[in-house]
Every structure is written in structure tokens, then in C-alpha cells.
Amino acid sequence: MTNSGRTNIFDGIDWKTVMLYVALTLVGFVCILSASFDEGSAEPWSMSHFYMKQLVWIGAAWGVAFVVMLLDSRYFHMLAYPAYALGILALVAVLIFGREVNGAKAWFQFGSVRIQPVEFAKIAVALAVARMMSGYSFSINRAGDLFRLAALLFLPLAIIVLQNDTGSGVVLCSFLFVFYREGLNKWLCIPVLLVVLLFIVSFLITPTTLLILLIVVFTVSEMMMNRIWRSRIIALAAVFLASILLHYTLQLCGVDKPYYLSLMIVSLVAAAVAAVYAYRSNLRNIYVIIALFVASMIFLPTTEHIFNSILKPHQQNRILNFLGLMDDVRGTGYNVNQSKIAIGSGGLFGKGFMNGTQIKYNFVPEKHTDFIFCTVGEEWGFVGSLVVLGLLCALILRLMKMGDRHEEPFGRVYCYCVASILLFHVLVNVGMTIGLMPVMGIPLPFVSYGGSSLIAFTIMLFIAVNLDASTRQQLGRRRF
Amino acid sequence: MSGYNDLSRIRTLRAVVFLIFGAIVLRLAYIQLIDTRYKDMAQRNVLHPVTLYPARGEVYDRNGEFLVQSRECYDFMVVYKDLPRSGFDTLRICSILGITPEKLERELRNARMRPRAPRRILSFVPKEAKLLLDECNLRGFYTVYRTERQYPRKIGGNLLGYVGEVSPEMLKRYPDYNAGDYIGLTGVEAAYEDVLKGRNGLRIEEIDTHGAIKGSYMDGAFDTLPEHGKSIVCTIDARLQLFAEELMRGKVGAAVAIEPSTGEILMMVSSPTYDPDELVGRQRGNNYMKMLYNKRQPLFNRAVRAKYPPGSTFKLVQGLIGLQEGVLKPTDMYPCHSGYRSGRVRVKCHEHSSPLNLYFAVSTSCNAYFCYVFRNILDNPKYGSVKEGFDVWKEYVESFGFGRNLDTDFLGEGDGYVPDRQFYDKRYRGSWNSLTVLSLAIGQGELGCTPLQMANLAAIIANRGYYYIPHIVRSVEGQDSLDRRFYEKHYTKVDPKYFEPIVEGMWRGVNVDGTSRWAALPGYDVCGKTGTAQNPHGKDHSTFLSFAPRENPRIAISVYVENAGFGASMALPIASLLEEFYLTGEVKRQYMLDYVRNKEVYYPNYDK
């Protein structure tokens, strides 16, 4: 970051990444063409068709990529926090002035052009996270820094959830990937993942079981983090013993409350004791564990409440449907069912370009946007799907590689942020079309129809390419 | 930040990426390569098979006249979800179809239960209405080509039978049929269903998610055209049938005519009959119920199902058996003084000269004479006992086609009834003799014959000892011949040489000195035998059995009229007029025609 910018914008560019990007946008165009081509149309070149619009968007995106490459890499570091502030502002603005599409108030409408600020906010958040984590005094395993980082993420997440665009919000969870790369204790990752998992399946288990699970998992995590065994096992035993004693004492006193209550009281007391212990023995990471534990304790038993009052009926149905608690092929499950039929009927080599009946005859809804992967699966079959997934996988691995060769933490963190966002998008988007994931309305990067998502992903990617190029230039200069 | 475990973390994260993509690829491989259900589901989504209905085969009479035609008609269908939201002109549709708005509303409500499925609102929409509907260009409604039966001559209700939609029970029994198909339910329609029905065609269309038709699947590679039903030529003479139905009007009974040299059924009337057009189209249900509750039972095909006592016509059989058994010679004389008497048993007879020989006994229909003959057959010492003799007699009777169905091509043929030894053993607790069953001698008692069996008897005598199985179909389009059994001579157990005396008796009965003299036709040596069958339901049944001419007979006929008295009073003139009409092509005896038309028969039993 000390040296000035590049002299030649094409110098040091990772051409493989650019080729992967170009290939993906072209694949996207072919799929959108197939999905939205109307044989009966009088004017196949009219701009009213999705594929023609996408052609324009692709051209615009390539132009934007070029402009991003023109910028000096130092600006990104400089602009990270202003961009974050702008992003938050835009998110708040859309919450107030935005337009509601499919139940989510996440769009700005300018004439015929719709823009989804979340797509751009992701770039801002990635930049801000990179900026914060590249600070000289920042340590991922320090409790205070971790809380600051969490706050940086939860502010936009909260606004996005308020917009009712949960899918895009959940994307931010993928930053765990980056934190792990940056040295976050893996025993902290596990409880976080567990909480996410428990949130999804909490309908299936009783609150008491849930609490016992939480206590055990968090204690074990702490045990592994600090590598102190005996006292933790004793503490664990003490908590359960005390809770059972309390339960029977209460019963003897004639207060008939469920065991859950005793366990909760005891574990809260134990958390307080642990906090004191942490202060005394200077084990700050225990604070993180305690904070996570208390948060989950408050959060998880209210899942049902959240589920019933905060999630919209269609979101509830999607989750229930995904968990197999509700099987409704005609209603909520219709999209996923039809999408699975489309992909499953593709077979090894697919039905051929424009021959997918599920696509052509509109059985798959949102076939050019969120369900674009159906076109790949149905018309190009398993082989075509492997190619597209291969391109995406290669791009993600490429980004990780670019991150790894950075010397500066800013560039590394940013590249990993982009990789993790892309990975999450691919997992959720492709996963939902084949029934691996619940339905969340997030696009397949570079492939799905849509200008704001394409351009946002392009900017995001090319900032990484730009950062990488300047690093390589510096390296090259040093080498000679 | 690059700690000591940097490299292992990079590896872990790379593993996570591969794990996620691996999971996706595995899942893809499962649904795309292993699970084949999705291919079928995709096909079921997009393919919309449309049944193309064939025209049912036509039926001609022996002279090439139409008996049954197939007329173009249409089913009016709706797909509820395709109906325009803004509504449509209900009243116009109703006025074209001739239905009430309430009915249309009701059908649309039913259609709403399964909005994607086509539902039939009305069948048998005539072509003119269909064209009007096409002009209206109604969205959501369409018509499907079908055919309905039409009967230009309006004859042969029970004979031709009717066609109806397959019922759910039938669908279970006949897997070849689909709901909505038509199937022949009775008569010729049922008997020749396989030939007449044709085969459904199939057109596979591709539809989009809204059900709109997008084109044909694989350019019609799997489409098939409907195969129209084959036509059949009946042995029926339509004009004779029409004339017979007219003569039988107002009477209950049956008339059957057979061509003896082929076994072809020239005419078969079950009276009362009905206009077959009534069992076609929308009013079928109502008309059917009306007929079902009609006390005279027009839906009961008496010609092949009724069990009538044959009466005196059965004496011909007794005579033939006696001759064959050697217990009777044509010249044998028996006395008759107003009847036959043996102990307490007495069989009455009308006044005629006595003693008499076989010829006169046949022509004048003497009861006593055949009582002697019958007793001689049963009491023949050759067989040791009456019961053994009875068995022999029964075998003879059955060889004439009685007591069993004739295995014609007509479904629903009845067996008639000839009692057997066990029957009498049971009834008389084992102790009975030829006197006990004496009423069989004159065709009374427990005997039951279908009019078809009686006509067949006439054909046997006309042929002097054999018959062809009576059949109703002469030829089937595309088939060289009928079943073999219709071309085989079936001999009775009586030698042909014994038939001549009986024929002589029948000839004399018409042309010289008998009960049937009214049936004489100059130039045609008509032979006939009247029958007057006592029955427990009131007045005697009138029956007449006849064939003509005597040599190379062209028609053998049996007419049976319930409760019409003497054989000569009703059955004879009807049979005679039919013979005259068939042989000469016209009816000159207007007085006889008027007599038949004007003579009323009362049926207090039916009309109670």
C-alpha cells in the first residue's frame, strides 16, 4: 500500500480470472436467451426481451470492469469506510423509499431500471471488513475486536432483514469463511455454525434438549480453545448437578416448574461465574463464548416466536417445505419441484439448446433469474452443469489464490470476502434448484438475469483483480 | 495475521469449497443420472394426450339398406381454468345448446373442482350447434368429435341393441376401454362390439404451464389415427322386419323367421318393441327408465329369452321321435273321442273324425293321437322302464335345439327348458310314469321354448332333418367368412327319411283339411302347424309354425302371440302375411291385414 498505483492498467492482471468472468457472463447470456426466447415474437431483436437487455447489461458490465481497472488500488482502502456509510445510507433509504417486489422492499426504481442496493452494499461491507481487519492493531481473537467486527456486519444485516430480503442478509454470514482464514479460533466457528444449524432445526427438538446441547457444545468449545480440561468437565458436571438439585428443591417447596427453568437459571449463574473467572485468569476469549451462549439462549427459544411473527408466511412455508415438515407440491413446493423436474429430466447431455420443455413452456418460474440453473441442467444436462459449476469453482479458487498471494492483509481479506460471497451464492442458488437448500431469492453470480446484480458482482470481482494486479506489479518491480 | 497454521487453514478452506461443490455435483448426479422419475414427470407436465374417437361401424340389412348409421356429433367440453375472467355469454351458449342456464351453472361448478381437467358439459351436440359454437370462439370451451347411432328405419330395437358409455364397473372388467368410450350394451351392438367399435386414435400435444397447446409432440411421431369401426351386413330383411313389427303392434309376443338353407335370421321381432332412436342421445336415460318401468317390458327380448310352452307345434317333434323309434308308422290309426282317457287322466281334444292316421293327426292337431305316440315312446319295452325311455326322449328333444341355447351369434340367448328325469323324481318323489308327464305330449307342462328355438324347429322340418345355427350377421367388412359353426349342418337324431310324413301332415293342414287352412298361399306350398298353448296367466297363447314353399323352402317362421287364443286366430294370419310379403313382395289379402290390425288382444296381467 506504500507504493503508488500502476503505470499500465493491463499490467499484472490475472487473465485467467478475467477469462472465467467473461465465460460466465456469456454462459449467462446463452441461458437467458434460451429461457426467454419467444418463438412467436415478431421482433426477436426488440429491446423488450430479457436476452437483449442482458446483452446490454453485459456490455455495460464489461465497461464498468474496465473503469474499475483504471482506478488506483489505494483508493479502495481509502474509500472503504465512506463506501460502507453510503451503503448503509442506501439500505436505509430503500427501506423508506424503496419499491416492493415479491414481498421484499429492496428495490429502487428509476424509470424502467430497477436497482437493488443490497448488491452494492455487499461490496461496501466487504471493503469495510477488509479495512477493519487489516488494521495494525487488529487481532481476530481479541474479544473487543471481534465485537467490533460483529457490529460492522450486524448493522447492514439488520437493515436487510427489515427489508424482508432475508436471503441477501444471510449472505453476510458467509464472512465466517474469511474470519477463519484470518485466524479465528476454529472452536469458535463450530458453535457459530451450530447455532445457525439449530436455528433451522429448532422446530424439531424440545427447548430443554436445545439448552443441554448448547451448554455442552459451548463448554467443549471453550475447553478446546483454552486447552484446559479438568476444571471445565467439573464445571459441566456441576451445572447439571446443580440444576437437578434446584429442580427437586423447587418441587419439594411445592413450586412445580419445568426442568428447563432450573437449567436456565443455573446456566446463567454459571455464565456469570465464568465471566468473573475469565476476568481473573485473563482469558478474554471466554467473553466471546459467553456472549454467544447468552445470545443463543435468548435467540433460540424464541425461534418459534420469530418464525411465527417475523417471518412471512411464504418464508415459513419455504423452510417447512425444505425441512420436509410440509409437502405441498402445488403450492410452495411447486417451484422447487418443477425446478428439480427440469434439472432431473436433463439427463447426461441435456435436451439441447432451446429444447427444454420445462423452461420453454414456463413450468419453472423465475427461470431467467433465480432459477437460471434449471436451464443449464435441463438443456445441457449433467455435463453442462459440470462445466458451469467448474467455471464457478475455478473462479472461487482463483480468488482465494489471489488473496493468498497478497502481502497486504487488506487485499487478502477482500479477495476472501469476494470468494466467500460467491461461494455462498452458488451454494444457496444451485442448492435450492436441486432441493439441497431452502428457497432464498438470491441470484447465481454472473449468470442470472439482472443488471444490478451483474454490475455489482463485476465491480466486486474487478476490485479484487485490481488489488491483485497492483500487488503483482509491485512484486514484479521488486523482482527486477 | 499469517499465523503458523496459515497453510493448513488455506487447505481447510479449499476443502470446504470442494466439499460444497462436491455435494452439489453428487446431488446433480443423483437427480440427473440415477433417478429417472424426473424424466417421466417432465413428460407428464408437457404432454397432453388427446383421444381421437373413431366412427362406430355401420350396420346394413341383407339388401344393403342401412339399419344403423353413425352420425357426426360432438361433446361440448370445458377446461375451467381457461375460462375468461371477464365472463362469457352464458345465455348464448345455452340457447345454442338448448339447455337451461341452471344446468350450465351446475356443470361449471363441477368443473371447478378440477380446474385443469377437461370436463364434458354436454354430449351429442349436433353439427349445426357445433358450427355456431365455433363462430362464438369461446375461450375455455371446445368440442370433441364423436359419433352417435342413428336408425333410419326405426326398427329392431331389441335386435340391434344400444350403445352407451362404459360404466366404471365395465372399465374394471375390460381394461382396453377408457372412461368416455362407447360400448355396445345389448343386441347386435354388444355381440359384434369388437368389430364395430374401431380403435381410438391418439394425438399427443405439448402444453405449457397454462395448458395452452404449443404444438405436437415429436412432430406427431407417436400420434395414431382413429381406426373406424368395420361395418357389418345383417341377415335381417329390413322391410320384412318393419312389416312384422307393424303386424305385432299391440300384441305381446315374438316372431322369428329363418332362411332354412343358411340359418340366416330374416326377421326377429320381440313385441312390444321400441324405436331404437329413443335410446340414443341425451334423452336416453329418461327413455330407458320409462321402458324399464313399462309393464309390458319392451326391453325384454322375448324372441330369444322368453320361455313359452310350445303347445301343439311340439307334436311335430313327438311324431318325428315316434317314427325314428319305430313305435309309430304314418299309417297307424288311433281313436279320439273328444280326447284321450286313461284311468283318471284325461286330455281333451276338439271334434274331428276318428280314428285317424298321422297325417290327419298333424293337420288337425289331434291331442289324443300324440298322447298315444308319446306313451309308446316312453313305455317302449326296449328301454326297460319309463324313466329310461324318458331319457331317450329327452335326448331326441335336445337334438332339435330345445333346452339349450343354440350358440347363435346373438348375446343373451335363453336356454328354454326341457325337464329332466331328476326334475320329476324330485317332484313326484320317484314315482311317476308316462301318464304323469302326459302333458309333455302336446307341448304343455314344464316345457319352455324360445321363439327362436321354435323357428329353428320350423327350419329343421323344412330342411328335413338338419339346421344351420341361426345367426344375425351375414358378413363383416374385411372378413372372408363367419365363424365355422355357422356353415355346418347340425343333424337331429331323427333320420331325414322320417320327416316327409310330418311335412305331408303340415302341408295338408294348410292346403287340405287342417287347422291352418287360412295360411294357404296359392302357388306356394305352405306347410304349417298351429299351436294353442294353455298357460296359467290367462287366455291361451296363440302360436304358429310354418315354412314355405314345401320344396326348396325359402322361409321358416314362428310366430307367438301371448293370450291371443287359438293358434289360427292370431299367430297364423301374422305368419301367413309375413310369408306372403317375403315370398311375393306384396300383400294381396287386404282383409287379412285389416283383421290382424284391428283385432285387439287384451293383457289384463300386464296392464294391471
Chai-1 contact restraints between the chains, C-beta under 6 A:
chainA,res_idxA,chainB,res_idxB,connection_type,confidence,min_distance_angstrom,max_distance_angstrom,comment,restraint_id
A,R181,B,R9,contact,1.0,0.0,6.0,A-B,restraint_1
A,R181,B,L13,contact,1.0,0.0,6.0,A-B,restraint_2
A,E182,B,M1,contact,1.0,0.0,6.0,A-B,restraint_3
A,G183,B,M1,contact,1.0,0.0,6.0,A-B,restraint_4
A,G183,B,G3,contact,1.0,0.0,6.0,A-B,restraint_5
A,I341,B,Y38,contact,1.0,0.0,6.0,A-B,restraint_6
A,I341,B,M41,contact,1.0,0.0,6.0,A-B,restraint_7
A,I341,B,A42,contact,1.0,0.0,6.0,A-B,restraint_8
A,G344,B,I31,contact,1.0,0.0,6.0,A-B,restraint_9
A,G344,B,Q32,contact,1.0,0.0,6.0,A-B,restraint_10
A,G344,B,Y38,contact,1.0,0.0,6.0,A-B,restraint_11
A,S345,B,Y38,contact,1.0,0.0,6.0,A-B,restraint_12
A,S345,B,K39,contact,1.0,0.0,6.0,A-B,restraint_13
A,S345,B,A42,contact,1.0,0.0,6.0,A-B,restraint_14
A,G346,B,Q32,contact,1.0,0.0,6.0,A-B,restraint_15
A,G347,B,Q32,contact,1.0,0.0,6.0,A-B,restraint_16
A,T357,B,V46,contact,1.0,0.0,6.0,A-B,restraint_17
A,Q358,B,A42,contact,1.0,0.0,6.0,A-B,restraint_18
A,Y361,B,V46,contact,1.0,0.0,6.0,A-B,restraint_19
A,Y361,B,D208,contact,1.0,0.0,6.0,A-B,restraint_20
A,Y361,B,T209,contact,1.0,0.0,6.0,A-B,restraint_21
A,N362,B,D208,contact,1.0,0.0,6.0,A-B,restraint_22
A,N362,B,T209,contact,1.0,0.0,6.0,A-B,restraint_23
A,F363,B,N45,contact,1.0,0.0,6.0,A-B,restraint_24
A,F363,B,T209,contact,1.0,0.0,6.0,A-B,restraint_25
A,F382,B,Q32,contact,1.0,0.0,6.0,A-B,restraint_26
A,F382,B,L33,contact,1.0,0.0,6.0,A-B,restraint_27
A,S385,B,L28,contact,1.0,0.0,6.0,A-B,restraint_28
A,L389,B,F21,contact,1.0,0.0,6.0,A-B,restraint_29
A,C393,B,F21,contact,1.0,0.0,6.0,A-B,restraint_30
A,I396,B,V17,contact,1.0,0.0,6.0,A-B,restraint_31
A,D404,B,I10,contact,1.0,0.0,6.0,A-B,restraint_32
A,P409,B,M1,contact,1.0,0.0,6.0,A-B,restraint_33
A,L427,B,I20,contact,1.0,0.0,6.0,A-B,restraint_34
A,V430,B,I24,contact,1.0,0.0,6.0,A-B,restraint_35
A,I434,B,R27,contact,1.0,0.0,6.0,A-B,restraint_36
A,L436,B,R27,contact,1.0,0.0,6.0,A-B,restraint_37
